[in-house]
């Protein structure tokens, strides 16, 4: 990490609202301890608090399919070379119902923003997953999303709320990945992303 981590508990001289922030973040992580991302953000308790609320809502108060959301997060990690993010979220994608071959496609398919879609169309991904992958690629790499790519989300069955949640999740985890990589949170930048085979084995 490019900065020292903040302490696991509020400093003795911290104001009362800082202790409250620690408590809220710990409650969301429970039963796990605070993670390196939390201990990086806690250098600025107000930012950490807002982050915890925002990402917590995406993670626990959305209705979009959890596996689909995690697939999008994993694609963001691949596009941004965010090893920490991939290693944390790829197992969650598998637990959320994404098949190993689908996760492998997420990791290895070429960027769909470069115009070559044959690999995507012949992949093991479902039509809904392909639509999400293209949407994620455009949001992450070109920011502007083509009308055809957006319309495909509706064609494959996403309603308005799900599209807003998916869009927020992709945008939010682009923010997460950029923070992780810029500060090398968890000291992952020089490591390799875990293979799908490793991830599957670890879950067995």
Protein Blocks (a to p, Z undefined) as FASTA:
>chain_A
ZZdcddfbdcfkbcfklmmmmmmmmmmmpmbdcdfklmmmmmmmmlmmmmmmmmmmmmmm
ccbdfklmmmmmmmmmmmnopaklmmmmmmmmmmnopafklmmmmmmpccfknopaklmm
mmmbdfklmmmmmmmmmmmmnopacfklmmmmmmnopafklmmmmmmmmmmmmmmmmmmm
mnogoilmlmccddfklmmmmmZZ
